[in-house]
């Protein structure tokens, strides 16, 4: 009963005019970001992060969260009409969404993707309501030892599961941990790794590193992209989006299965929407009585992955909000947004800031409903945006990035840091190194260090304390298994190449 009362209070907060406005801004911009390939929610959230400095925490989080799951809706449009995923997690939607469009069923594909996304998001929100307070209650029993081991496991999984080369992911994560050490040590007051730059005494600003990794790097990566694009059908009306009875019947179970799959994968660190959508597609194809239809316009191939995609986007907030461990780079940015507002994520969040927490949860439903209402009449507008040349988009993005970084501390040094990190990230991406693990390491590094040092102080320097705690032992055992598996896999691949 307390949950429902709290949720009601959350809706009161979410429906306040100012909060509703920022939620609308977030989902609208998220739609735009999803429709325009090459930008992505990470770069967009990085650009908006400086704006949140002077906003109310609830409004700021609602806007950023709305941008995140709004991009999940918008990314389906380019996948279906252009065969180009606006967001990585929509790559699987291209398999059957684009063939449906070529058959003249673009409107139906777009409609089912929207409703599947809404239902998937709703299932994810229900799980957040049920499980986040439960996990928070467990997390209250955790000490420094447990948190250190859980953070180590979360960092390892997030750095290896969703990247093409696990060892490169671990290397980037370790680099992020080192970057998180830059600045003044809060315990001793000694400045570390500043290299004589006074501007680094407080460390690298999370806005600068996020914009460099995902904003400037994306601009450099996509600047020369070919703009020769042709949509299947830009004259889509509401009438043409009607789905026949057979289409509805074929979509119901894939949507439900996709919602469950996405909800489970969203909770796990390092998996997220992309793996969830591919897993949903694979399962739908496996259990189908006519698997040959997949890849040629099967509506199940759109419904299942889209539901999984949106469900995972919602449940990814569970570990982030309840125990303060983000599962991917987007959640790391959300964690950074909380810290900017001087709000410490973790088990104390619900008790100390109940209106912020439940207001954010309620805004998920409000935002997803806004997306459903917005997308149907604005499909024509979104398709027109697809004709905007990239050469006009990216200079504007680069300008906004520089303005955003400068506005945080009114310091040109931060802009130079962001530019240097952007070039560095672009260069590493050309070598197969992905930037997401670096951001995770940077955000979680100080938290990991703080808990590790506290655990060692309490145990008087005895590292064996990590092997006497059941939760810690279990986490460390999984860490060892994951490391052995990835090293063994790397050795086998190297042997096969020879």
N, C-alpha and C positions, 0 to 999 in steps of 0.2 A: 504493500500500500504506500509506503514511504517513497518508493520509486515513482509511482504515478503522481504523487503530490509534487515531488521534485521536478518531474517532467512537465507538469502543468505550469509550475513556476518558470521553467525553462522556456515554454512557449510564450509566456507573458513577456519575458526578456527578448526573445527572438522577434516578436511581433511589434516591439517598440519601433516607431517610425524611423529613427536614425539607424537602428540595427538592421531593420528590413531594407533600408536604402543601400547600406554597405553590402548586405548579402546579395541584393540584386546586381550591384556593380560587379561583385566577384563572379557570379554565375554568368553574367553577360560577357565580361572580359574572358572568362574561361572558355565560353563558346567560341569567341573570336579566335583565341589562341589555338583551340582544337581544330578550327576550320583552316587556319593558315599553317600549312606544313612548314617545319623547320624552326619554329620558335619553341613550342613545348611548355608545359606547366612549370618546369623547374626554372627556366629563364624568366617566365612571366612573374612567378612568385618572388624571384630575386629582385626584379625591377620594382615590384610593389612593396617590398619589405621596408624600405626607408619611410614610406608613407605611414606605416603603422606606428612609428615612434610617437607621434602626437595624437594617436587615436585612443579611444577607450579600448581596453583589452578585448572585451566581448566583440565589439564592432570589427576590430582588426582581425581576430581569429575567424570570424564569420566570413569576412571578405576573402581571406586567403584560402580558407577551406572551400568556399564557393568557387573560387577560381580553379582549384584542383579538380573537384569532381565535375565542374562545368566543362573542363577540357575533355573529360571522358565522354561526354555527350557529343561535343563538336567534332572530335576525332573520327567518329563514325561517318560523318558526311563526306569527307574527302576519301575515306576508304571505299565507300560505296560508289561515289560518282567519278572518282579519279583513279582509283586503284592505288592511291598513295595514302598511307596511314598518317594522319595528322599527329597522332600520338603513338608511341611504339606499341602500346598494349592493343591497338586496333589493327595491327598488321594481320592478324588472323581473320578479321572481318572482311579483308580484301578477297579471301579465298572464294566466298560465296556471295558477298554483297555486290561486288563488281559484276560477276556473271548475271546476277538478278537484274542489275541496272541495264545490262546489254540486252536482256530479254524484254525490256520495257517495264520492269517491275521495280524501278528505283524508288518510287513513292512508297510501295509496300515495305521494301527493305528498310527505308528510313523510319517508317512508322513502327515497325516491330523492334528496331534497334532502340528507339526512344522508350517504348513501353517496357522492354526487357531491362533497360538501364534503370528505369524508375522502380520496377519490382525488385531487381537485384539490390538496389540501394536501400529500399525499404527493409528487406530481410537483413541486410548488414546493420542498419540502424537499430533494429530490434535486438540483434545480438550484442550491440554496444551497450544498450540499456540493461540487458540481462547480465552480461559478463564483466563489464568494466568495474562496477562496484565490488563484485566478487573477487576479481583479481587484486583490486586495491586492498581489500581486507587481508588477503594473503600477503601482499607486499609489505604491509605494516609490520609483519613479523620478521622481515629481512633486515639483516645488519650489513656492515661494511663488507664482510667476507662474501655473503651471498650476492650482493650487488656487484662486487668485482668480478665474480665468476660469471654471472648472468650477462654483464656488459661485455666480457671477453667473448662469450658464446655468440651474443647478438652481433658484435662486430665481425666475427669470423664468418658467420652464416651470411650476413648481408654482403660481405666482400667476395664470397665464393659462389653462392648459389645462382645469382642472376647475372654473372659476367661470363664472357666467353673463355677467359683464361683465369682460373682461380688463383694461381700464383701471382699473376699481375694484379689481381684484385687485392690480395693480401699486401702486396708491395705498396699499392696506392693507399690502403688503409693505414699502414704503418707511417707513410709519409704524412698523412693527415694527423696522426697522433703526435708526430714531431712538431708539425705546424701549430698544434694546439698548445704546445709548451712555450711558445714564444710569448714574452711579456714578463711581468713581475710575478714571482712566486708568492702566493697569498700567505704561505706559512713563514717563509724566511725573509721576504721582502727583497730578495735578490733578483735583479733583472737577468733574464735568460734569453740567449739567441737573438738579441736585438741588433748585433753587429754595429753598434755605435749609433744607431738611428733612434733618436728620442721618441719619434712617432710610434715606434714599436714597443714602447715600455708598457703599454696597455694591451699588447697583442694585436693580431690582425682582426679587423672588424669582420664579423660574419657576413655582413652585406657585401663587403669588398670581395671576399673569397667566393661567395655564392655567385655573384654577378660575373666574376672572372671565369669561374669554372663552367657555368652554364649559359651565361649571356654572351659575353664576348667570344668565347670559344665556339658557340653555335653560329654566331655571325660569320666568323672566319670559315667555319666548316660549310656553310650553305651559301656563301656570297656568290659563288660561281655556278650555282645550280641552274640548270636549264629551265626556262620559263615556258616552254612549249607544252601547254597543258590543254586538254580538251575534255570538257565535262560531257557526261552521257545525256543528261536532260536537266536543263535549268528551269524549265517551265513546269514546276510541280505544284499542283493545287491541292487543297485540303480534300476535295472530292476524290482525287486520284489516289489518295492514301488509304482508302477503305480496304480492309482485309477481308477476304472471303472466309467462309466457315472452315474450309479445309486448312487454310493458312493458320487460322486461330487454333485449330485442333492440333496441328503439328508443332505449334510454338509453345504450348502451355508447359509440357513436361521439360523440354530443354531449358526454358526460363527458370523453372524451379530447381532443376539439377544444377544449372549454372550459378544460381544464387547461393546454393549450399557450397559448391566448390569454391567460388570466389570468396565467400565468407571465411572458409577455413584457411585458404592460402593468404588472405589479407592479414591474418593474425601472425603468420610465421615470418620471422625476419628474413629479408633477402629474396622473398618470392614475389609478392605483390601482384598487380593487375596483369602484367604481361604473361607470366607463367600460368596464372589462373585462367586466362582466356584461352591459351593454347591447350591447357589440360581439358577444359570444357569441350573444346572442339574435338579433341582426340577421343574423348568418351562418347560424344554424340555420334561420331563416325563409327566407333567400335560397336555400339549397341543398335545402330540403325539396321533395319531389315533390307535397306537398299543403299549401302555405303557408296556405291558408284555415283550417286547423285551429288555427293559432296565435291565441291570444286567446280560445279556446273550450275550453281544457283539454288542450293538447298536452303530453305528458310531456317532450318534448325541450326545451320552453320553460322547464322547471324544472331539468332535469338539466344542460344546458349552462351557463346563467348561475351556478348554484350552484357548479359545479366551478371556473369562472373566478373567481368571487368569492373562494373559499378559496385558490386558487393565487396570486392577486395579493396576498392578505394575507400569504402566506409570503415570496414573492420580494421584497416591499417592503423586507425586512430586508437584502437584498444590498447596495444602495448605502449604506444607513445604517451597516452594520457594516464594510464594506470600505473606503469612502473618506470616511465621515463626512458624507454629504450625504443628508438625509432627503427622501423624495419627497412626503410629505404631513404633515398636522398630527399624526397619531398617531405617525409615525416621529420627528417633532420632539420629542414628549414622551418617547419611548424614548431619544432622544439626551440629553434633559435628565436622565433617570433615570441614565444612565451618568455624566454629569458630576457629579451629586449624589454618586455613589460615588467621585469623583476618578479616573474611568477616562476617558481621552481616546479617543473613537471614531476610527476611521481605520485605515490599513494596519498600524499597530503593535499593534492590538488582539489579533490572532491570536497574534502572537509573544510579547507580554508577558503576555497573560491567556488562554492556550490552553484551560484548563479551563472558564473562564467562557464563552468562545465556543462550544466544542464541547458543553458542558453545555446551553447554551441551544438549540443546534440539535437535540440529542437530545431535549430537552424538547418540541419541536414535535411530534414523533411520539408521545411519551408523552401529551401533552395532547390531541392529536386523537383518539387511541385512547380516552382517558378520556371525551371528548365523545361519541364514538360509543356507548360503553357506557352513559353517563348518559342520553342523550337518548331512547333507545328505551323504557325503563321509566318515565321521568319525564314523558312527553308529557302525561299526564293532569294532573300537578302543574302543569306550565307553563300549560296551558289554564285551570286554575283561577285562576292568578295574573292572567290577563287581566281578571278582574272587579274587581280592586283599583281603587278610585277614584283619580283623579289628585290630588284634594284631600288625600289622605292621603300620597301618594308625595312630592310636591314639598316640603312643609315639612320632611320628614325629610332629603331631599337637601340642602336649604339649611342645615339644622343641621349636617350632616356636613361640608359645605364650610367653614363658619365654624370648626368645631373643627379641621379638617385644616390650614387656613391658619394659624391661631393656634399650633398645635402645632409648626410648623416652626422658628420663632424666638421663641415665647412673646411675640409682639409684636402688640398690637391694631392697630397702624398697617398691618400687612400685611392684616388683615381689611378695613380701610377701603379700602385700595388695591384689593383683590379686588372689593369691592362697587361701587366707582366704575368699575372696568374692566367689570364685568358690565353695569351700566346703560349705559355708553358703547357696549359691544358690541351690546347689544339695540337701542339707538337706531340704530346704523349698519346693523344687519341689516334694520331696517324700511325703510331707504333703499336696500337692495340690496347692501350691502357685507358680504362674508363674513369671518369672523374668522380662518379657517385661515391665509391668507397672512401675517397680522400675527404669529401665533405663529412661523411659519417664519422671518420676518425677525428676530424677537426672539432666537430660539435661534441662528441662523446669523450674525447681525450681528456679534457680537464675533469669531467665527472669520474672517469675511470681512475685517473691519477689520485683524485681526492679520496675515493673509497679504498684504493689500494694502500695508500699511505696511512689511512686511518686503521685499516685492518692490521697492518704491520706494527703500528704503534700499540694497539690494544693487545697484540700477541707478543709484544716486546721483541720484535724482529724475527719471530719464529714463522717461517713460511709454511711449516707443516700444518698450520691452522686451516689452510685451504683443503687439506686432505682429511680433516676430522669432522667437517660439516657435511651432512648428507646431500643438501642441495648443491653445495659447491662441488662435491665429488662427482655428482651426476653431470653437472655442466662441464666440468673439466674432462670427464670421460668422453662426452660428445665432442668436445674440442679436439681431443687426441684422435678420435675416430675420423672426424672430418679432415684433419691434417693428413693422416695416413692415407685416406682414400684419394685425396687430391694429389699427393706426391706420387702415389702408386699409379694413378691414372696418367700423370705427366710422364712417368718413366715408360709406361706401356706405349703411349703415343710416340715418344721419342724413338723407342725400339722399332715400332712399326714403320716409321719414316725411313729409318736406316735400312 
